[in-house]
Each structure stands twice: as structure tokens, then as C-alpha cells.
Amino acid sequence: RGFPRIQLTGAALLASRREAGRAFTAVLDNVNRLGAGFQAKESFTPGEPVRVSLAFLSQQGEDEKETLAGRVAWVRPWERGFLMGVVWDRSVARAANPRLASYLADTLKDAS
């Protein structure tokens, strides 16, 4: 795996970019520069273009928010609903997603 997954638990809102008003909350489970994994009671169909709003705590314990565009890559049934993978339209970069990029960089630095 070129970009390791980082465990990051936080709240997420997944909204369809195709169907206005179709959105639901999910739990962010893991993330990397190319995508993220979620747990949710609802799901989208693989291939669905989505806008994902993430809320998480920084390494310093501060509330952070980021919004990214992506596509649902896969969906699997799970005992409490669904597990979903979303692939970002553009990889996470400091210019576009400074808070998430910083979290990923800091976490990987601490792990090495």
C-alpha cells in the first residue's frame, strides 16, 4: 500500500453530488491521502459521487473540519449497517486540505 491507512475516528456527513438532499451521517474509521473508510446505517451505491464533510480532533486535541469530494468505491453489509470505502477525487494535499494533510503527516511522523 503506497499510502498507509491511519486510524482516525470522527463524525462524517456523506452527501450525494448527484441527488440533492440525499445525505446521511457516518463514523469515520480510517483515512489516507487517497480515501477513507466509514461505518453507517445507510449506504450509497458504488460509483456514487459524494461530498464528505469530516469532523475530527487534531494531534493537539483541537476540533478540525475538512470537506472532500470523492466516489464510493465499495460497500459491504455489516452487523450495524454498512462499511463503505470512498476514494477522493484528488489526493489530500496541504493546499486544498491543510488540516487533514497536517494530521496525516504528523501521525505518520510520530509512527516512524
C-alpha atoms as a printed R data frame, in Angstrom:
    type eleno elety resid chain resno       x      y      z
1   ATOM     1    CA   ARG     A     1   0.000  0.000  0.000
2   ATOM     2    CA   GLY     A     2   1.595  3.277 -1.131
3   ATOM     3    CA   PHE     A     3  -0.221  5.336  1.480
4   ATOM     4    CA   PRO     A     4  -0.882  3.549  4.789
5   ATOM     5    CA   ARG     A     5  -4.302  3.884  6.363
6   ATOM     6    CA   ILE     A     6  -4.383  5.935  9.529
7   ATOM     7    CA   GLN     A     7  -6.972  5.103 12.162
8   ATOM     8    CA   LEU     A     8  -8.963  8.284 12.724
9   ATOM     9    CA   THR     A     9 -12.333  8.199 14.428
10  ATOM    10    CA   GLY     A    10 -14.622 11.126 13.833
11  ATOM    11    CA   ALA     A    11 -18.022 12.198 12.564
12  ATOM    12    CA   ALA     A    12 -18.786 12.457  8.880
13  ATOM    13    CA   LEU     A    13 -21.597 13.654  6.659
14  ATOM    14    CA   LEU     A    14 -21.766 11.951  3.273
15  ATOM    15    CA   ALA     A    15 -23.870 13.788  0.689
16  ATOM    16    CA   SER     A    16 -24.664 12.747 -2.863
17  ATOM    17    CA   ARG     A    17 -23.362 15.107 -5.544
18  ATOM    18    CA   ARG     A    18 -25.942 13.612 -7.923
19  ATOM    19    CA   GLU     A    19 -29.112 13.721 -5.794
20  ATOM    20    CA   ALA     A    20 -29.658 16.990 -3.909
21  ATOM    21    CA   GLY     A    21 -30.848 16.351 -0.362
22  ATOM    22    CA   ARG     A    22 -29.612 12.740 -0.142
23  ATOM    23    CA   ALA     A    23 -27.195 12.672  2.768
24  ATOM    24    CA   PHE     A    24 -26.531 10.772  5.972
25  ATOM    25    CA   THR     A    25 -24.142 10.729  8.882
26  ATOM    26    CA   ALA     A    26 -21.407  8.128  9.273
27  ATOM    27    CA   VAL     A    27 -18.485  7.322 11.533
28  ATOM    28    CA   LEU     A    28 -15.054  7.908 10.026
29  ATOM    29    CA   ASP     A    29 -12.939  4.836 10.756
30  ATOM    30    CA   ASN     A    30  -9.695  5.334  8.821
31  ATOM    31    CA   VAL     A    31  -8.212  7.700  6.288
32  ATOM    32    CA   ASN     A    32  -5.247  8.216  3.990
33  ATOM    33    CA   ARG     A    33  -4.270 10.570  1.180
34  ATOM    34    CA   LEU     A    34  -6.353  8.617 -1.344
35  ATOM    35    CA   GLY     A    35  -9.566  7.828  0.553
36  ATOM    36    CA   ALA     A    36 -11.315  6.845  3.761
37  ATOM    37    CA   GLY     A    37 -13.360  4.081  5.384
38  ATOM    38    CA   PHE     A    38 -16.735  4.671  7.063
39  ATOM    39    CA   GLN     A    39 -19.385  2.886  9.129
40  ATOM    40    CA   ALA     A    40 -23.004  3.931  8.523
41  ATOM    41    CA   LYS     A    41 -26.603  2.789  8.901
42  ATOM    42    CA   GLU     A    42 -27.271  3.757  5.257
43  ATOM    43    CA   SER     A    43 -25.205  3.448  2.106
44  ATOM    44    CA   PHE     A    44 -24.695  4.767 -1.376
45  ATOM    45    CA   THR     A    45 -24.167  2.619 -4.451
46  ATOM    46    CA   PRO     A    46 -20.560  2.063 -5.518
47  ATOM    47    CA   GLY     A    47 -19.595  4.725 -8.041
48  ATOM    48    CA   GLU     A    48 -21.834  7.383 -6.449
49  ATOM    49    CA   PRO     A    49 -20.119 10.793 -6.409
50  ATOM    50    CA   VAL     A    50 -20.191 12.183 -2.856
51  ATOM    51    CA   ARG     A    51 -19.126 15.209 -0.851
52  ATOM    52    CA   VAL     A    52 -17.702 14.192  2.531
53  ATOM    53    CA   SER     A    53 -17.547 16.562  5.498
54  ATOM    54    CA   LEU     A    54 -15.248 15.286  8.249
55  ATOM    55    CA   ALA     A    55 -15.005 16.408 11.869
56  ATOM    56    CA   PHE     A    56 -12.053 15.125 13.881
57  ATOM    57    CA   LEU     A    57  -9.581 16.068 16.623
58  ATOM    58    CA   SER     A    58  -6.111 17.275 15.652
59  ATOM    59    CA   GLN     A    59  -2.974 15.859 17.269
60  ATOM    60    CA   GLN     A    60  -3.200 18.842 19.645
61  ATOM    61    CA   GLY     A    61  -6.810 17.955 20.595
62  ATOM    62    CA   GLU     A    62  -8.413 20.810 18.633
63  ATOM    63    CA   ASP     A    63 -11.634 20.408 16.629
64  ATOM    64    CA   GLU     A    64 -10.915 20.251 12.897
65  ATOM    65    CA   LYS     A    65 -13.153 20.081  9.819
66  ATOM    66    CA   GLU     A    66 -12.471 19.246  6.183
67  ATOM    67    CA   THR     A    67 -14.693 18.713  3.150
68  ATOM    68    CA   LEU     A    68 -13.563 16.491  0.273
69  ATOM    69    CA   ALA     A    69 -15.120 15.216 -2.938
70  ATOM    70    CA   GLY     A    70 -14.914 11.557 -3.863
71  ATOM    71    CA   ARG     A    71 -16.674  8.446 -5.111
72  ATOM    72    CA   VAL     A    72 -17.948  5.434 -3.214
73  ATOM    73    CA   ALA     A    73 -15.513  2.646 -4.124
74  ATOM    74    CA   TRP     A    74 -17.141 -0.252 -2.279
75  ATOM    75    CA   VAL     A    75 -19.937 -1.114  0.185
76  ATOM    76    CA   ARG     A    76 -20.189 -4.163  2.443
77  ATOM    77    CA   PRO     A    77 -23.048 -5.188  4.756
78  ATOM    78    CA   TRP     A    78 -22.070 -5.042  8.405
79  ATOM    79    CA   GLU     A    79 -23.810 -6.049 11.656
80  ATOM    80    CA   ARG     A    80 -24.740 -2.405 12.388
81  ATOM    81    CA   GLY     A    81 -25.396 -1.266  8.821
82  ATOM    82    CA   PHE     A    82 -22.693 -0.842  6.199
83  ATOM    83    CA   LEU     A    83 -18.947 -0.410  5.789
84  ATOM    84    CA   MET     A    84 -18.004  1.896  2.920
85  ATOM    85    CA   GLY     A    85 -14.833  2.954  1.200
86  ATOM    86    CA   VAL     A    86 -14.609  6.342 -0.501
87  ATOM    87    CA   VAL     A    87 -11.809  7.299 -2.888
88  ATOM    88    CA   TRP     A    88 -11.043 11.033 -3.043
89  ATOM    89    CA   ASP     A    89 -11.252 12.787 -6.430
90  ATOM    90    CA   ARG     A    90  -7.909 14.420 -5.598
91  ATOM    91    CA   SER     A    91  -5.359 13.156 -3.124
92  ATOM    92    CA   VAL     A    92  -5.174 15.046  0.165
93  ATOM    93    CA   ALA     A    93  -2.714 17.951 -0.122
94  ATOM    94    CA   ARG     A    94  -1.773 20.837  2.177
95  ATOM    95    CA   ALA     A    95  -3.010 23.441 -0.317
96  ATOM    96    CA   ALA     A    96  -6.560 22.045 -0.564
97  ATOM    97    CA   ASN     A    97  -6.955 20.171  2.755
98  ATOM    98    CA   PRO     A    98  -4.477 21.704  5.212
99  ATOM    99    CA   ARG     A    99  -5.975 20.287  8.424
100 ATOM   100    CA   LEU     A   100  -6.292 16.702  7.207
101 ATOM   101    CA   ALA     A   101  -2.932 16.788  5.407
102 ATOM   102    CA   SER     A   102  -1.285 18.045  8.587
103 ATOM   103    CA   TYR     A   103  -2.961 15.315 10.679
104 ATOM   104    CA   LEU     A   104  -1.762 12.613  8.275
105 ATOM   105    CA   ALA     A   105   1.781 13.987  8.134
106 ATOM   106    CA   ASP     A   106   2.011 14.358 11.937
107 ATOM   107    CA   THR     A   107   0.606 10.873 12.567
108 ATOM   108    CA   LEU     A   108   2.981  9.213 10.098
109 ATOM   109    CA   LYS     A   109   5.920 11.150 11.548
110 ATOM   110    CA   ASP     A   110   5.014 10.020 15.091
111 ATOM   111    CA   ALA     A   111   4.721  6.398 13.907
112 ATOM   112    CA   SER     A   112   8.206  6.274 12.372
